Amino acid sequence: MSIIAVVLSVLAVTTRRDHDDDREAPPPRRERMLGLTAAAIAGVFTLGMVVIPPATLSTATAEQREVNATASTNTADLEQASTADAEAIARFTVREWSSVLRQTSDLSFFDDKPVTALLGFITPDGEDPDNLFYVSRFVVTCCAVDAQPLGVPVYLPGWQSTFDEGAWVEVSGPFVSNPSRSSTQAIVIEPDAVEAVEQPREPYLF
């Protein structure tokens, strides 16, 4: 859209100049300056959009939109998890795990199904933020406006001493019964490892 605006602005200035040339009269200086200024502004805006990428949706947005409010209840995800081998389980993202956790709280289901390098950003749990956080991702259907946060709860008391809210991490470990007395989450990851990582080039899930 910005590129189109630049093209139209330049065409408007050029067309006005050609039209005025036909009448053998120079265009008013003020009109020429206004047209060129508009083209320059559109050009700067376009350059900014190309050079400076838009900011990724943050933890604050995730909290405003409620983590897992739109987690899938598609039974196909549960069936896939029940039959998947270790290699397939290792490729599960926040999307798959949040769907499975929404559909079952049977701890035995998660036997031999540990999380491996689950990637996401830290969103504090609203009920027990000192001990729990979600490893979260935004799922986008059309654009960032409709992005919805999904997350998998992680039990790590005192996590704030090591990680900042919103930091990107990879979490590995088994699912266990939630030790927290304040949280209503039935099952959480009790991590063997939580490693800080850079935000991925594509932070959203589609």
SULWOFEN-V615373 format. One record per pair of residues at least 24 apart in sequence whose ideal C-beta (glycine too) atoms are under 10 Angstrom apart, sorted by sequence separation. I is the first residue (numbers start at 1). J is the second residue. If there is no record, write none. Layout:
{{I J} {I J}}
//
This chain:
{{11 35} {71 95} {72 96} {75 99} {78 102} {79 103} {89 113} {90 114} {92 116} {94 118} {131 155} {132 156} {155 179} {169 193} {170 194} {171 195} {10 35} {13 38} {14 39} {74 99} {77 102} {78 103} {89 114} {90 115} {91 116} {93 118} {94 119} {128 153} {131 156} {132 157} {153 178} {155 180} {169 194} {170 195} {9 35} {10 36} {12 38} {13 39} {68 94} {71 97} {72 98} {73 99} {77 103} {78 104} {86 112} {89 115} {90 116} {91 117} {92 118} {93 119} {94 120} {123 149} {125 151} {130 156} {131 157} {133 159} {169 195} {170 196} {9 36} {12 39} {67 94} {71 98} {72 99} {82 109} {86 113} {89 116} {90 117} {93 120} {94 121} {128 155} {130 157} {131 158} {132 159} {133 160} {153 180} {167 194} {168 195} {169 196} {170 197} {9 37} {10 38} {11 39} {70 98} {71 99} {72 100} {74 102} {75 103} {81 109} {86 114} {90 118} {121 149} {123 151} {125 153} {130 158} {131 159} {155 183} {168 196} {169 197} {9 38} {10 39} {71 100} {73 102} {74 103} {81 110} {84 113} {87 116} {120 149} {122 151} {125 154} {128 157} {130 159} {167 196} {168 197} {8 38} {9 39} {68 98} {71 101} {72 102} {73 103} {86 116} {120 150} {121 151} {123 153} {125 155} {129 159} {130 160} {133 163} {136 166} {153 183} {155 185} {167 197} {168 198} {8 39} {9 40} {67 98} {68 99} {71 102} {72 103} {78 109} {82 113} {120 151} {129 160} {137 168} {154 185} {163 194} {168 199} {6 38} {7 39} {9 41} {10 42} {70 102} {71 103} {81 113} {120 152} {122 154} {133 165} {136 168} {153 185} {155 187} {156 188} {159 191} {162 194} {163 195} {164 196} {167 199} {168 200} {5 38} {6 39} {9 42} {10 43} {68 101} {135 168} {152 185} {153 186} {155 188} {156 189} {163 196} {166 199} {5 39} {6 40} {8 42} {9 43} {68 102} {118 152} {120 154} {122 156} {133 167} {135 169} {153 187} {154 188} {155 189} {156 190} {162 196} {6 41} {7 42} {124 159} {135 170} {152 187} {153 188} {154 189} {155 190} {156 191} {159 194} {168 203} {5 41} {6 42} {98 134} {118 154} {124 160} {129 165} {133 169} {135 171} {152 188} {153 189} {154 190} {155 191} {5 42} {6 43} {98 135} {115 152} {122 159} {152 189} {154 191} {4 42} {5 43} {6 44} {97 135} {98 136} {122 160} {133 171} {156 194} {3 42} {6 45} {98 137} {115 154} {2 42} {3 43} {5 45} {6 46} {94 134} {154 194} {1 42} {2 43} {5 46} {6 47} {94 135} {98 139} {122 163} {124 165} {2 44} {4 46} {94 136} {95 137} {121 163} {122 164} {123 165} {124 166} {2 45} {3 46} {94 137} {121 164} {122 165} {123 166} {1 45} {2 46} {93 137} {94 138} {95 139} {121 165} {122 166} {1 46} {2 47} {94 139} {121 166} {122 167} {2 48} {3 49} {93 139} {121 167} {122 168} {132 178} {2 49} {3 50} {121 168} {122 169} {131 178} {132 179} {1 49} {2 50} {102 150} {120 168} {121 169} {131 179} {132 180} {101 150} {119 168} {120 169} {122 171} {131 180} {101 151} {119 169} {120 170} {128 178} {130 180} {131 181} {132 182} {98 149} {99 150} {101 152} {118 169} {119 170} {120 171} {128 179} {131 182} {132 183} {134 185} {98 150} {100 152} {101 153} {117 169} {118 170} {119 171} {128 180} {130 182} {131 183} {97 150} {98 151} {117 170} {118 171} {127 180} {128 181} {129 182} {132 185} {96 150} {97 151} {98 152} {116 170} {117 171} {118 172} {128 182} {129 183} {134 188} {135 189} {94 149} {95 150} {97 152} {98 153} {115 170} {116 171} {117 172} {118 173} {125 180} {127 182} {128 183} {133 188} {134 189} {150 205} {67 123} {94 150} {96 152} {97 153} {115 171} {116 172} {127 183} {128 184} {132 188} {135 191} {67 124} {93 150} {94 151} {95 152} {115 172} {116 173} {125 182} {126 183} {127 184} {128 185} {131 188} {132 189} {147 204} {148 205} {62 120} {67 125} {94 152} {114 172} {115 173} {125 183} {126 184} {127 185} {147 205} {62 121} {67 126} {93 152} {114 173} {115 174} {125 184} {135 194} {62 122} {63 123} {66 126} {92 152} {114 174} {115 175} {125 185} {144 204} {62 123} {63 124} {113 174} {114 175} {133 194} {143 204} {59 121} {61 123} {62 124} {112 174} {113 175} {58 121} {59 122} {60 123} {63 126} {111 174} {125 188} {137 200} {140 203} {57 121} {59 123} {110 174} {111 175} {140 204} {142 206} {56 121} {58 123} {59 124} {110 175} {138 203} {139 204} {140 205} {141 206} {68 134} {109 175} {110 176} {137 203} {138 204} {139 205} {140 206} {67 134} {72 139} {137 204} {138 205} {139 206} {68 136} {71 139} {107 175} {137 205} {138 206} {67 136} {70 139} {107 176} {107 177} {63 134} {70 141} {118 189} {62 134} {105 177} {122 194} {63 136} {65 138} {105 178} {118 191} {59 133} {62 136} {101 175} {115 189} {122 196} {59 134} {62 137} {100 175} {114 189} {62 138} {70 146} {114 190} {115 191} {116 192} {117 193} {118 194} {121 197} {59 136} {61 138} {71 148} {94 171} {110 187} {114 191} {115 192} {116 193} {120 197} {70 148} {71 149} {72 150} {97 175} {109 187} {114 192} {117 195} {119 197} {121 199} {69 148} {70 149} {71 150} {107 186} {110 189} {57 137} {58 138} {68 148} {69 149} {70 150} {71 151} {105 185} {106 186} {107 187} {117 197} {119 199} {120 200} {57 138} {67 148} {68 149} {69 150} {71 152} {105 186} {106 187} {119 200} {56 138} {65 147} {66 148} {67 149} {68 150} {90 172} {104 186} {105 187} {121 203} {57 140} {61 144} {65 148} {66 149} {67 150} {68 151} {104 187} {120 203} {65 149} {67 151} {68 152} {101 185} {119 203} {62 147} {64 149} {67 152} {68 153} {101 186} {120 205} {61 147} {62 148} {63 149} {67 153} {101 187} {119 205} {57 144} {62 149} {100 187} {101 188} {56 144} {57 145} {61 149} {62 150} {101 189} {55 144} {62 151} {54 144} {57 147} {59 149} {56 147} {57 149} {97 189} {63 165} {62 166} {59 164} {60 165} {59 165} {60 166} {58 165} {59 166} {58 166} {59 167} {96 205} {56 166} {95 205} {94 205} {95 206} {56 168} {93 205} {68 185} {56 199} {56 200} {57 203} {56 203} {57 204} {53 201} {56 204}}
//
